[in-house]
Amino acid sequence: MATKFSSTSLIITAKRSYSAQAAAKAAAPALAGAGLQISKLASGAVVASVENDSPIARVAVFLRGGSRYDTTPGVSHMLRLCASAGLSSTQRTGFNMQRTLQQIGATLNVVSDREVAMYALASNRDSVAETLSLLASLTSNNSYRYYELPNPYLSARLRATLELSAEDRVVDLLGKAAFRAQPLGNSIYVPPYNVDKISSDQLNAFVSATHGAAGLVVVGTGVDHGVLVSGAEAVGLSGGSVPASTPTKYLGGDLRHETGGSVANVAIAGEGAKLGGSDSIVAEVAAQVLGGGPCVKYGANSSSVLVRALQGDTSAKIVGYSVSFSDAGLLGFSVKASAAQAPKVIV
């Protein structure tokens, strides 16, 4: 059975379609996004937002909760796992927290490095009030239950996160060697011997020592600034502590982790620029010059001065490395090459 269409009807249909699309474009409101707005709360917290009229609201809380401030080895690593694992808080049960995240379609991400921890939530902008309430529950939770920690499920997840790639492990060891015997040299990962030993009391003590409202920065996009300021009032521990950092001195040294195999990963770095210093941007540019990666996918990293210095056919991967902390920094590069070739590449 065949169906016949007249050319006239097809042309009319096409014209109606194009005119409908044009009308929809004309009716679409122009983005009236506001610029950066910054407020400081009575608690001392700083709130910054950019209204970009996005249908997705993204809110993040930054605080001094990295491994530098660990009160127990690996407790910051444990916290970023527990905060997203559905454990109970003062205001909510773990079930209520997970159910709310699912109902509003929110995505929770908790990460930390050597200095800073971040709690981030992304959700529909219509649910931003619930999003801020969840962030308040997470960042003010210094009442983890003794019957929830430790437990086999979390211990198994912790062990899984310790299965690091060779690149991640060498970068972690680099910081430990550069700032050895100092808080900034603490690993961002829990030591294996402490996986089953971090208690709820130790976790609560760390939260109380680092999550004070006075040290928080709340950042949002796709959210009205007034709404963000109102919700940020409940974020963090009111009257809680803000950790002070002892000055860090670059010491240098070397650490090795034997893994066997035919591939070697080596990171070499010296003293870099501290965050916000006059040389911090220069250090980032220098890292790109040392080895910023190929400009074309699967291409050769011909822009790297180190790759050009090898003056020969080599399969070594060289990547520049620069990281800045509040009072210290590192600048160098990492090498991935065959174990037989690595000594030649490094020298």
C-alpha positions in Angstrom: 0.0 0.0 0.0 1.5 3.3 -1.0 0.6 6.8 0.3 0.6 9.8 -1.9 1.6 13.3 -0.8 1.1 16.3 -3.0 4.1 18.6 -3.3 2.0 21.6 -2.2 1.0 20.0 1.1 4.7 19.2 1.9 5.7 22.8 1.2 3.0 24.1 3.4 3.9 21.8 6.2 7.6 22.7 5.9 6.7 26.5 6.0 4.6 26.0 9.1 7.4 24.1 10.8 10.0 26.8 10.1 7.7 29.6 11.1 6.9 27.8 14.4 10.7 27.4 15.1 11.2 31.1 14.4 8.4 32.1 16.7 9.8 29.9 19.4 13.2 31.6 19.1 11.6 35.0 19.2 9.6 34.1 22.3 12.7 32.8 24.1 13.6 35.3 26.9 17.1 36.8 26.7 19.5 35.6 29.4 19.4 38.3 32.0 22.2 36.8 34.2 23.7 39.0 36.8 27.4 39.4 37.5 29.4 38.1 40.4 27.8 39.0 43.8 29.7 38.5 47.0 28.4 38.8 50.6 29.9 38.1 54.0 27.6 36.7 56.7 27.6 37.6 60.3 29.2 34.1 61.0 32.2 35.1 58.9 31.3 32.8 56.0 31.7 34.2 52.5 28.9 33.7 49.9 29.5 34.3 46.1 27.2 33.6 43.3 26.7 34.2 39.5 23.1 34.1 38.2 23.4 32.6 34.7 19.7 31.6 34.3 20.6 28.0 34.1 17.9 25.4 34.8 20.5 23.6 36.9 21.6 25.1 40.2 25.0 24.2 41.4 26.1 25.0 45.0 29.5 24.1 46.6 30.9 24.7 50.0 34.6 25.0 50.4 36.4 24.7 53.8 39.8 23.9 55.3 39.2 20.1 55.6 42.1 18.6 53.6 44.6 16.0 54.9 46.8 18.9 56.1 44.4 19.2 59.1 44.0 15.5 59.8 43.6 14.9 63.5 43.9 11.1 62.8 45.8 9.7 59.9 43.4 9.3 57.0 40.3 10.9 58.7 39.7 13.4 55.9 39.6 10.5 53.4 37.1 8.7 55.6 35.0 11.8 55.9 34.6 12.4 52.2 33.5 8.8 51.9 31.1 8.9 54.9 29.5 12.2 53.8 28.3 10.6 50.6 27.5 7.1 52.0 24.1 7.8 53.4 25.0 8.1 57.1 22.8 9.9 59.6 23.3 13.5 60.6 21.8 15.6 63.5 18.9 16.8 61.3 18.3 13.8 59.0 18.6 10.0 58.9 20.7 8.5 56.3 17.6 7.1 54.6 16.0 10.5 54.5 19.1 12.1 53.0 19.4 9.5 50.2 15.7 9.6 49.5 15.7 13.4 49.2 18.7 13.3 46.8 16.8 10.9 44.6 13.5 12.7 44.7 14.9 16.1 43.7 17.4 14.5 41.2 20.4 16.0 42.9 24.0 14.9 42.4 26.3 15.0 45.5 30.1 15.2 45.2 32.5 15.3 48.1 36.2 15.7 47.4 39.3 17.0 49.2 43.0 17.5 48.6 45.8 18.4 50.9 44.2 21.7 52.0 40.6 22.1 51.0 37.5 20.0 51.1 34.4 20.6 48.9 30.8 19.6 49.3 29.0 20.1 45.9 25.4 19.6 45.0 23.7 20.0 41.6 20.0 20.0 41.2 17.0 21.5 39.4 16.9 25.2 40.3 13.3 24.7 41.6 14.8 22.5 44.3 17.5 24.8 45.5 16.0 25.3 48.9 16.2 21.5 49.6 19.7 21.5 48.1 20.9 24.1 50.6 19.1 22.2 53.4 21.0 19.0 52.5 24.4 20.9 52.4 23.6 22.3 55.8 23.0 18.8 57.2 26.2 17.5 55.7 28.6 20.3 56.7 27.3 20.6 60.2 27.2 16.9 61.0 29.5 16.3 64.0 27.3 13.5 65.4 28.2 10.4 63.3 26.7 7.4 65.2 29.0 4.9 67.0 26.9 2.0 65.6 27.5 3.2 62.0 31.3 3.4 62.2 33.3 1.4 61.5 31.4 -1.0 59.4 32.4 -3.7 56.8 30.7 -1.9 53.9 32.6 1.4 54.3 35.8 -0.5 55.0 35.5 -2.3 51.7 34.9 0.9 49.9 37.9 2.5 51.5 40.1 -0.4 50.5 38.8 0.0 46.9 39.8 3.6 46.8 43.3 2.7 47.8 43.8 0.8 44.6 45.5 3.8 43.0 46.9 4.2 39.5 50.6 4.5 39.3 50.3 8.2 38.3 48.1 9.0 41.3 50.4 7.2 43.7 53.6 8.9 42.5 52.0 12.4 42.8 50.9 11.6 46.4 54.4 10.4 47.2 55.8 13.6 45.7 54.0 15.8 48.2 55.0 13.5 51.1 58.7 13.7 50.1 58.7 17.4 49.5 57.0 18.4 52.8 58.0 15.4 54.9 57.3 15.4 58.6 55.0 18.4 58.2 51.2 18.5 58.0 51.2 19.5 54.4 53.0 16.2 53.6 50.1 14.1 54.9 48.8 11.7 52.3 45.3 12.4 51.1 44.5 8.7 51.4 43.9 6.7 54.6 46.9 4.4 55.5 46.0 0.7 55.1 46.5 0.1 58.8 43.8 2.6 59.7 41.1 1.4 57.4 39.1 -0.4 60.1 40.1 1.8 63.0 38.7 5.3 62.5 35.8 5.6 64.9 32.8 7.9 65.0 34.4 9.9 67.8 37.5 10.6 65.7 35.4 11.6 62.7 33.2 13.9 64.8 36.3 15.5 66.4 37.7 16.3 62.9 34.4 17.8 61.8 34.3 20.0 64.9 37.9 21.1 64.3 37.5 22.0 60.6 33.9 22.8 59.8 33.4 26.1 61.6 31.1 28.5 59.8 33.6 31.3 60.0 36.0 29.5 57.6 33.5 28.5 54.9 33.1 29.8 51.3 29.7 29.1 49.7 29.6 29.4 45.9 26.6 29.0 43.6 25.6 29.3 40.0 22.1 29.2 38.6 20.7 30.4 42.0 19.4 33.8 43.2 22.0 35.4 45.5 19.4 36.3 48.2 18.2 32.6 48.3 21.8 31.5 48.5 22.7 33.9 51.3 19.6 32.8 53.3 20.4 29.1 52.9 24.1 29.6 53.7 23.2 30.9 57.2 22.7 27.3 58.3 25.8 25.8 56.6 28.7 24.7 58.8 29.0 24.5 62.5 27.9 27.7 64.2 30.7 28.6 66.6 32.8 25.7 65.3 36.6 25.9 65.0 38.5 27.1 61.9 41.9 25.3 61.8 45.1 27.3 61.7 48.0 26.0 59.6 51.6 26.0 60.7 54.0 27.4 58.1 55.4 24.8 55.7 59.0 24.6 54.6 60.1 22.8 51.4 62.6 20.1 52.4 62.9 17.8 49.4 64.0 14.2 49.4 62.9 11.1 47.6 60.4 8.2 48.2 60.1 5.0 46.2 57.3 2.5 46.0 58.2 -0.8 44.4 55.5 -2.3 42.3 57.4 -4.5 39.8 56.5 -4.7 36.2 58.0 -3.2 33.1 56.8 0.4 33.3 58.3 3.1 35.6 56.5 6.2 36.8 58.7 9.0 38.2 57.8 12.5 39.4 60.5 15.2 39.8 59.8 18.6 41.3 61.3 21.5 43.2 60.0 24.3 45.2 57.3 26.2 43.3 55.0 29.2 44.0 52.5 29.5 46.7 48.8 30.2 45.9 48.1 33.8 45.1 51.8 34.7 45.0 53.2 36.8 42.2 54.8 33.8 40.6 51.9 31.4 40.8 50.7 32.1 37.2 54.3 32.0 36.0 54.6 28.5 37.5 51.5 27.3 35.7 52.9 28.5 32.4 56.3 26.9 33.1 54.5 23.5 33.7 52.8 23.8 30.3 56.2 24.5 28.7 57.8 21.5 30.4 55.0 19.2 29.2 51.5 20.4 28.6 50.4 17.4 26.6 49.8 16.9 22.9 47.7 19.5 21.1 46.1 16.8 18.9 44.5 13.6 20.1 47.0 10.8 19.9 49.6 13.2 18.7 53.1 13.7 19.8 53.8 16.2 22.6 56.2 18.2 20.4 55.6 21.4 22.3 57.3 20.1 25.4 60.9 21.3 25.8 61.7 18.1 27.7 60.4 15.9 24.8 62.5 17.9 22.3 65.5 17.6 24.6 65.4 13.8 24.3 66.5 14.1 20.7 65.5 10.6 19.8 62.7 8.2 19.2 61.1 7.6 22.6 57.7 6.4 23.8 58.1 8.2 27.2 55.2 10.3 28.3 56.2 13.6 30.0 53.7 15.9 31.7 54.5 19.2 33.5 53.3 19.5 37.0 52.5 22.6 39.1 50.5 22.8 42.3 50.2 25.7 44.7 49.2 25.7 48.4 48.5 28.6 50.7 52.2 28.8 51.8 54.1 26.5 49.5 54.2 25.0 46.0 55.8 22.5 43.7 56.9 22.7 40.1 58.3 19.9 38.0 57.2 17.0 35.7 56.3 13.4 35.7 57.7 10.7 33.4 56.1 7.4 32.3 58.4 5.1 30.4 59.6 1.6 30.2 61.7 0.5 33.2 64.7 0.1 31.0 64.3 3.5 29.3 63.4 5.6 32.4 67.0 6.2 33.7 68.0 7.5 30.3 65.0 9.8 30.1 65.4 11.2 33.6 69.2 11.8 33.3 
